[in-house]
Amino acid sequence: MPQNEFSRTVAVDPFPEDGVAFSEAASASERANVGRRLDLVGLTSLTFTGTVEPEEDPTILRLSGRLEADVVQRCVVTLEPVANRVAEGVIRRFTLTPADVILTEEGDIEVEVDSEAEDVEPLVGGLIDLGEIATEELALALDPYPRAEGADAELTEILASSDDEVDTNPFAALKRLKS
């Protein structure tokens, strides 16, 4: 199994009755690796804080946390850098009960989860990887269409100046963006 770019694990067997508090910050090299994975121009900070506690059902653990990151993405119009602050609440639930783990003929591992527990993830290996959760949540929280200041006006200008070319060449606006 490949090593995660940012990995901080919490062992859940045995798990303390009072739960576990965590506060994790990615190092510069971890941020660079996560940035490459998520195709970011830069990732200047990445922190993940919170708790992992048992729910009323002691076979279910609840992770409640806060993800904060300072990211730089590419503008979808101009490709200029766009700085953004991500601050998101995170809730994940895990089950301590064994899941059905199946090894396929190709050597892949498949985990079958009870359909009644759709929002509960199975724990494989007795560990919760806080860094991987932070990376996954950051990927979900990123602006899918970051825009630099003035990008909309530039796009409108390019499209307006190429209206006559659009009829004959649908890629004319893209050509002008490249210029």
C-alpha beads as a LAMMPS data file, in Angstrom:
LAMMPS data file: protein, C-alpha beads

179 atoms
178 bonds

1 atom types
1 bond types

-500.0 500.0 xlo xhi
-500.0 500.0 ylo yhi
-500.0 500.0 zlo zhi

Masses

1 110.0

Atoms # bond

1 1 1 0.000 0.000 0.000
2 1 1 1.486 3.400 -0.954
3 1 1 2.410 5.828 1.790
4 1 1 0.019 8.776 2.143
5 1 1 1.391 12.257 1.554
6 1 1 0.240 13.349 5.027
7 1 1 -0.279 10.525 7.502
8 1 1 -1.126 10.705 11.213
9 1 1 -2.745 7.625 12.665
10 1 1 -4.829 7.006 15.770
11 1 1 -5.009 3.422 17.043
12 1 1 -8.524 2.384 17.985
13 1 1 -7.893 -0.954 19.684
14 1 1 -8.059 -0.569 22.618
15 1 1 -9.791 2.794 22.433
16 1 1 -9.986 5.107 25.488
17 1 1 -13.523 5.571 26.863
18 1 1 -13.013 9.353 27.007
19 1 1 -11.866 9.518 23.393
20 1 1 -8.810 11.141 21.916
21 1 1 -8.167 14.802 21.090
22 1 1 -5.899 15.587 18.162
23 1 1 -4.180 18.591 16.638
24 1 1 -2.165 17.872 13.517
25 1 1 -0.264 20.198 11.191
26 1 1 1.361 19.106 7.949
27 1 1 5.069 19.781 7.537
28 1 1 6.412 21.718 4.563
29 1 1 7.281 18.526 2.659
30 1 1 3.886 16.975 3.475
31 1 1 2.131 20.144 2.247
32 1 1 4.171 20.043 -0.963
33 1 1 3.186 16.404 -1.535
34 1 1 -0.501 17.055 -0.796
35 1 1 -0.333 20.083 -3.094
36 1 1 0.991 17.926 -5.933
37 1 1 -1.704 15.306 -5.317
38 1 1 -4.455 17.948 -5.450
39 1 1 -2.842 19.907 -8.324
40 1 1 -2.414 23.079 -6.265
41 1 1 -0.008 25.903 -7.033
42 1 1 0.725 26.091 -3.310
43 1 1 -0.400 24.896 0.097
44 1 1 1.051 27.184 2.775
45 1 1 -0.777 25.722 5.769
46 1 1 -2.791 22.606 6.590
47 1 1 -4.075 21.876 10.082
48 1 1 -6.644 19.410 11.372
49 1 1 -7.900 19.496 14.972
50 1 1 -10.687 17.705 16.785
51 1 1 -11.663 14.613 18.733
52 1 1 -12.438 10.957 18.155
53 1 1 -15.010 9.678 20.662
54 1 1 -17.229 6.637 21.027
55 1 1 -20.932 7.176 20.328
56 1 1 -23.754 5.689 22.428
57 1 1 -23.216 2.491 20.463
58 1 1 -19.670 1.654 21.644
59 1 1 -18.873 -0.020 18.320
60 1 1 -19.157 3.344 16.533
61 1 1 -16.503 6.072 16.770
62 1 1 -17.250 9.672 15.799
63 1 1 -14.554 11.984 14.508
64 1 1 -15.456 15.675 14.865
65 1 1 -12.895 18.127 13.648
66 1 1 -11.949 21.364 11.955
67 1 1 -9.839 21.545 8.817
68 1 1 -8.032 24.773 7.990
69 1 1 -5.766 25.394 5.022
70 1 1 -4.320 28.217 2.966
71 1 1 -4.229 27.158 -0.682
72 1 1 -3.232 28.648 -4.005
73 1 1 -5.075 27.317 -7.062
74 1 1 -4.962 28.189 -10.765
75 1 1 -7.685 30.436 -12.167
76 1 1 -9.812 28.439 -14.614
77 1 1 -9.860 31.397 -17.021
78 1 1 -6.417 33.024 -16.854
79 1 1 -4.344 30.338 -15.081
80 1 1 -3.161 33.053 -12.675
81 1 1 -2.643 32.014 -9.021
82 1 1 -5.699 32.431 -6.788
83 1 1 -5.206 32.369 -3.000
84 1 1 -7.994 30.899 -0.923
85 1 1 -8.641 30.047 2.727
86 1 1 -10.387 26.757 3.524
87 1 1 -12.063 26.355 6.913
88 1 1 -14.422 23.387 7.158
89 1 1 -16.036 21.295 9.844
90 1 1 -15.487 17.563 9.467
91 1 1 -17.570 14.702 10.830
92 1 1 -16.790 11.068 10.098
93 1 1 -18.108 7.902 11.729
94 1 1 -16.287 4.575 11.915
95 1 1 -17.338 1.107 12.982
96 1 1 -15.208 -1.103 15.186
97 1 1 -17.139 -4.215 14.157
98 1 1 -15.346 -6.293 11.592
99 1 1 -16.379 -5.720 8.000
100 1 1 -16.390 -8.413 5.377
101 1 1 -12.994 -8.062 3.710
102 1 1 -12.626 -9.838 0.392
103 1 1 -9.409 -10.391 -1.525
104 1 1 -10.142 -10.365 -5.271
105 1 1 -8.381 -12.547 -7.842
106 1 1 -6.398 -9.468 -8.925
107 1 1 -5.106 -9.042 -5.364
108 1 1 -7.246 -5.974 -4.583
109 1 1 -8.981 -5.616 -1.231
110 1 1 -12.722 -4.991 -1.242
111 1 1 -14.648 -4.128 1.905
112 1 1 -18.352 -4.912 2.136
113 1 1 -20.264 -2.600 4.444
114 1 1 -23.720 -3.088 5.935
115 1 1 -26.090 -0.977 3.811
116 1 1 -27.949 0.163 6.937
117 1 1 -24.812 1.957 8.097
118 1 1 -24.195 4.037 4.970
119 1 1 -22.532 6.927 6.778
120 1 1 -20.270 4.660 8.836
121 1 1 -16.879 3.698 7.444
122 1 1 -15.322 0.357 8.340
123 1 1 -11.996 0.419 10.119
124 1 1 -9.421 -1.697 8.372
125 1 1 -6.276 -2.398 10.345
126 1 1 -7.538 -0.772 13.552
127 1 1 -6.254 2.706 12.604
128 1 1 -7.802 6.029 11.642
129 1 1 -5.490 8.068 9.411
130 1 1 -6.180 11.688 10.342
131 1 1 -3.834 13.028 7.661
132 1 1 -5.583 11.113 4.888
133 1 1 -8.968 12.313 6.159
134 1 1 -7.664 15.896 6.146
135 1 1 -6.418 15.468 2.574
136 1 1 -9.722 13.972 1.399
137 1 1 -11.745 16.728 3.068
138 1 1 -9.463 19.413 1.613
139 1 1 -10.000 17.971 -1.872
140 1 1 -13.770 18.207 -1.345
141 1 1 -13.589 21.758 0.057
142 1 1 -11.510 23.274 -2.758
143 1 1 -13.205 25.740 -5.085
144 1 1 -13.788 23.720 -8.267
145 1 1 -13.715 26.874 -10.437
146 1 1 -11.334 29.399 -8.865
147 1 1 -11.332 32.765 -10.591
148 1 1 -8.708 35.479 -10.413
149 1 1 -9.852 39.068 -9.973
150 1 1 -10.939 40.404 -13.362
151 1 1 -11.130 36.934 -14.945
152 1 1 -14.829 37.246 -15.758
153 1 1 -14.278 40.566 -17.530
154 1 1 -11.351 39.134 -19.478
155 1 1 -13.395 36.104 -20.528
156 1 1 -16.309 38.316 -21.607
157 1 1 -13.938 40.497 -23.653
158 1 1 -12.348 37.508 -25.361
159 1 1 -15.702 35.958 -26.169
160 1 1 -17.127 39.258 -27.454
161 1 1 -14.125 39.973 -29.686
162 1 1 -14.293 36.510 -31.200
163 1 1 -18.064 36.301 -31.848
164 1 1 -17.527 36.461 -35.604
165 1 1 -14.936 33.651 -35.440
166 1 1 -17.138 31.380 -33.315
167 1 1 -19.392 30.536 -36.273
168 1 1 -16.480 29.258 -38.322
169 1 1 -14.199 27.966 -35.580
170 1 1 -15.507 26.904 -32.158
171 1 1 -11.981 26.917 -30.744
172 1 1 -11.194 30.531 -31.621
173 1 1 -11.895 31.768 -28.078
174 1 1 -9.495 29.180 -26.673
175 1 1 -6.847 30.248 -29.166
176 1 1 -7.198 33.868 -28.010
177 1 1 -6.867 32.771 -24.359
178 1 1 -3.567 31.108 -25.216
179 1 1 -2.251 34.318 -26.871

Bonds

1 1 1 2
2 1 2 3
3 1 3 4
4 1 4 5
5 1 5 6
6 1 6 7
7 1 7 8
8 1 8 9
9 1 9 10
10 1 10 11
11 1 11 12
12 1 12 13
13 1 13 14
14 1 14 15
15 1 15 16
16 1 16 17
17 1 17 18
18 1 18 19
19 1 19 20
20 1 20 21
21 1 21 22
22 1 22 23
23 1 23 24
24 1 24 25
25 1 25 26
26 1 26 27
27 1 27 28
28 1 28 29
29 1 29 30
30 1 30 31
31 1 31 32
32 1 32 33
33 1 33 34
34 1 34 35
35 1 35 36
36 1 36 37
37 1 37 38
38 1 38 39
39 1 39 40
40 1 40 41
41 1 41 42
42 1 42 43
43 1 43 44
44 1 44 45
45 1 45 46
46 1 46 47
47 1 47 48
48 1 48 49
49 1 49 50
50 1 50 51
51 1 51 52
52 1 52 53
53 1 53 54
54 1 54 55
55 1 55 56
56 1 56 57
57 1 57 58
58 1 58 59
59 1 59 60
60 1 60 61
61 1 61 62
62 1 62 63
63 1 63 64
64 1 64 65
65 1 65 66
66 1 66 67
67 1 67 68
68 1 68 69
69 1 69 70
70 1 70 71
71 1 71 72
72 1 72 73
73 1 73 74
74 1 74 75
75 1 75 76
76 1 76 77
77 1 77 78
78 1 78 79
79 1 79 80
80 1 80 81
81 1 81 82
82 1 82 83
83 1 83 84
84 1 84 85
85 1 85 86
86 1 86 87
87 1 87 88
88 1 88 89
89 1 89 90
90 1 90 91
91 1 91 92
92 1 92 93
93 1 93 94
94 1 94 95
95 1 95 96
96 1 96 97
97 1 97 98
98 1 98 99
99 1 99 100
100 1 100 101
101 1 101 102
102 1 102 103
103 1 103 104
104 1 104 105
105 1 105 106
106 1 106 107
107 1 107 108
108 1 108 109
109 1 109 110
110 1 110 111
111 1 111 112
112 1 112 113
113 1 113 114
114 1 114 115
115 1 115 116
116 1 116 117
117 1 117 118
118 1 118 119
119 1 119 120
120 1 120 121
121 1 121 122
122 1 122 123
123 1 123 124
124 1 124 125
125 1 125 126
126 1 126 127
127 1 127 128
128 1 128 129
129 1 129 130
130 1 130 131
131 1 131 132
132 1 132 133
133 1 133 134
134 1 134 135
135 1 135 136
136 1 136 137
137 1 137 138
138 1 138 139
139 1 139 140
140 1 140 141
141 1 141 142
142 1 142 143
143 1 143 144
144 1 144 145
145 1 145 146
146 1 146 147
147 1 147 148
148 1 148 149
149 1 149 150
150 1 150 151
151 1 151 152
152 1 152 153
153 1 153 154
154 1 154 155
155 1 155 156
156 1 156 157
157 1 157 158
158 1 158 159
159 1 159 160
160 1 160 161
161 1 161 162
162 1 162 163
163 1 163 164
164 1 164 165
165 1 165 166
166 1 166 167
167 1 167 168
168 1 168 169
169 1 169 170
170 1 170 171
171 1 171 172
172 1 172 173
173 1 173 174
174 1 174 175
175 1 175 176
176 1 176 177
177 1 177 178
178 1 178 179
